[in-house]
Amino acid sequence: MSKEYIPPKLPLNKDLETKAVLKKIVSANRALAELKGVAYSIPNQTILINALALQEAKDSSEIENIVTTHDELYRADVGSSNISNQAKEVQRYREALYKGFALVGEKGLLLKKHIVEIQQVLEDNNAGIRSQSGTMLKNEKTGETIYIPPQNYTDIQELMDNLESYINTPELDDFDVLVKMAIIHYQFESIHPFYDGNGRTGRIVNILFLMLNGLLELPILYLSSYIIKSKSDYYRLLNEVRTKEAWEEWIMYMLSGVEETAKDSIKLINEINLLMEATKEKLSSELPKLYSKDLLELLFSHPYTKIGFLVDELGVTRKTATSYLRAIEEIGILESVKMSRDVYFINKQLFLLLKSR
């Protein structure tokens, strides 16, 4: 696309819910409803939110070629100072996710200013909405310009105001929420309102929109892993809506992503539950005096645990916390590793489970 593209304002005066789309809406919503229910099988919701939010931060950043390892990411998350700039960027993504959850939960709306705040956390700057022309998307390998978003500051602001209205005014059309999510994601990426971080911000908007509309109560469905596996299709289909009005293909892609990701998340939740139950049995049979529900949940709230976590969360002394963790290591649940001056205890099976996603 060699010239500037200004997407039509929303709502769209089109019949987007074709027979194929309607059929896929049913199965995607069914999977989402099952995920919403299964999520409550984990006794401590923090376990699930931590695990999935960190995974999403890693995957969404990887789409933008910001690559880090699970090990480095988990170390960074518990305060290790020896981490790469990539890991710091992934950490900021998760902070931006949490910022979005807090704003939507508090305000019951997802406004333009909230999206700007999320992007500011993500990029760690206050550049805000693009005010200078010259932004264009290029093929990384060939250098060819593949898309030129709106260039004029006034156009960008008007389109973002229109998008804000569409997000927060359900009665503007009667499309299913998941179809609206696909439309909103397309529109946001086409406006490309920021100098950097548009893709990652847009993927945060996806989950916030689902929560805003009650399809999820916890932030536990993320499409980034799905997009990584089909990255070329993702960008091709986005562009074909602009060039060919290929809405059905784009919406089907996004609905398939919701369904597939929901099923993957259900599987992960069930696996975490099984692992927690097995760990509970081992702890209570081999270390009955030490076992408690709070201790078990603490060991699963993050793959890496340190002595200070037990001191803070369980109200025990450092000496007691150390003896607990060493005893749990002796029966094979944890594995200690020394980094700089700190000692961390890795929940081996949880680490391997999350790493395999």
Sequence and secondary structure as in RCSB ss.txt:
>XXXX:A:sequence
MSKEYIPPKLPLNKDLETKAVLKKIVSANRALAELKGVAYSIPNQTILINALALQEAKDSSEIENIVTTHDELYR
ADVGSSNISNQAKEVQRYREALYKGFALVGEKGLLLKKHIVEIQQVLEDNNAGIRSQSGTMLKNEKTGETIYIPP
QNYTDIQELMDNLESYINTPELDDFDVLVKMAIIHYQFESIHPFYDGNGRTGRIVNILFLMLNGLLELPILYLSS
YIIKSKSDYYRLLNEVRTKEAWEEWIMYMLSGVEETAKDSIKLINEINLLMEATKEKLSSELPKLYSKDLLELLF
SHPYTKIGFLVDELGVTRKTATSYLRAIEEIGILESVKMSRDVYFINKQLFLLLKSR
>XXXX:A:secstr
  SB     SS  S    HHHHHHHHHHHHHHHHHHHHGGGSS HHHHHHHHHHHHHHHHHHHTT    HHHHHH
HHTT S   HHHHHHHHHHHHHHHHHHHHHHHSS  HHHHHHHHHHHHTS   B  SS   EE TTT  EEEB  
  HHHHHHHHHHHHHHHH GGG    HHHHHHHHHHHHHHH  BSS HHHHHHHHHHHHHHHTTS SSS    HH
HHHHTHHHHHHHHHHHHHH  HHHHHHHHHHHHHHHHHHHHHHHHHHHHHHHHHHHHHHHHSTTT  HHHHHHHH
S SEEEHHHHHHHH   HHHHHHHHHHHHHTTSEEEEEETTEEEEEEHHHHHHHHT 
